[in-house]
Amino acid sequence: MAWGWAVLAVAAGGAVGAVVRHLLTVAPWGTLRGVLVANTTGSAGLGAVFALVESPGLVLLLGTGLCGALTTWSTLAVQTAELGRRAAAHAGAYLFLSVVLGLAAALLTLAVLR
């Protein structure tokens, strides 16, 4: 795939993923839960991409672009730090739950789709 098309594929997928992530964080359940949902679904989505997609262009569009923009590990780090200033046990539980759910979603999706 030509470099220019690869960049466009990542940018297009990233635009959609970023908007979805934003919508999840302003949804009625709030930012913390929205990021948890974004990271978990993004992990499952990336698992699906790796299990099902063979086209390099689609991997860039859906994996690098969409799932990359949807998942928000930098936001997770900042939110965990902020939560830790108020309630260390809640911060630890939130971080643990985020990692476990993300890993479980990716592994389960890979197992089911392969």
N, C-alpha and C positions, 0 to 999 in steps of 0.2 A: 504494500500500500504506500502510495506517495506521501511524503511528509506533510504536505498541505492538507490532504484529505484526512490523515490521521489526527492532525490538530483540530480540524473541524468536527470530527467524530467525538473526540474527547470534550470539546467545548459544548457541543449540542447536548450530549448526555449530562455533562456537568451542570448546564443551565437547568435542566429538568430536575436533577437530583437536589440542587440547592433550593429550588422553589418548594419541592416536596418537603425537604427538611424544615424550611421556614414555616410551612403550613402546619406541620406536626408540632412545632414548638409553640405556636400560638393557639393551638387547639384547646378545647376546654380542660384538658388534663394538665396543662402547664408545661413549662420548659423542661424540668427534670424528666418527667415521664415521656415527653415528646422526644427528647434526645435518646432515651432508652429504647423507644419504639423505632426511631430512625436507625440506630446502630444495630438493633436486632434484625430488622427487616433488610437493611443493607447487607448484613452478613449472610443472611439467607439468600438474598439476590445474587451476591457474588458467588456463593456456592453453586447456585443454579447456572450462572454464566460459565463457570469452570466445568460443570458437569455436562452441559448441553451445547455450548456454542463452540464451533470450530473456526468460524470466520474471524480473522484478525481484526477486521474492521468493526464487527459487532462486539468483540471483546473490548475494544477501545471505547466504543459508544456506551455499552451497557455496564462493563466492569469498571474500567478506569474512570469514565465520565460519570455515569448515573450513580453507581454504587459508591464511587470515590467521593462524590459531592454529598451524597445522602448521609454517609457515615460521618460522624463528627467527633473524632477522638480528641482533638484539641479542645473542643467545647466541653467534652466529658472531663478532661483534666482540670480545666478552670472551674467548672461547676463542683467537682469533687473537692477541690481546694477551698472554695468558698463555703461549701456545706461543712467541711471539716472545721472551719473557724467557729461555726455555731454548734455543731454536733458531730464529734469525731466518729462515734459509732455509726451514725447514719451515713456518713461519708464512706466509711469502709464497706458498709453493706451495699451502698449504691454502686461503688466501684466493683465489688465482687459480683454483684448481680449483673452488671453490664457486661463484664468479661465472660461470665459463665453463659449468659443467654446468647451473646454474640457467637461464642464458640459452638454452643449447642445448635444454634440455628444453622450455622455453616456446615457442621458435620452431618446433621440430620438431612439437610437439603442434598448434600453430596451423596449420602448413603441412599436416599430415596431415588434420586434421579440417575444414578450411575448403574 
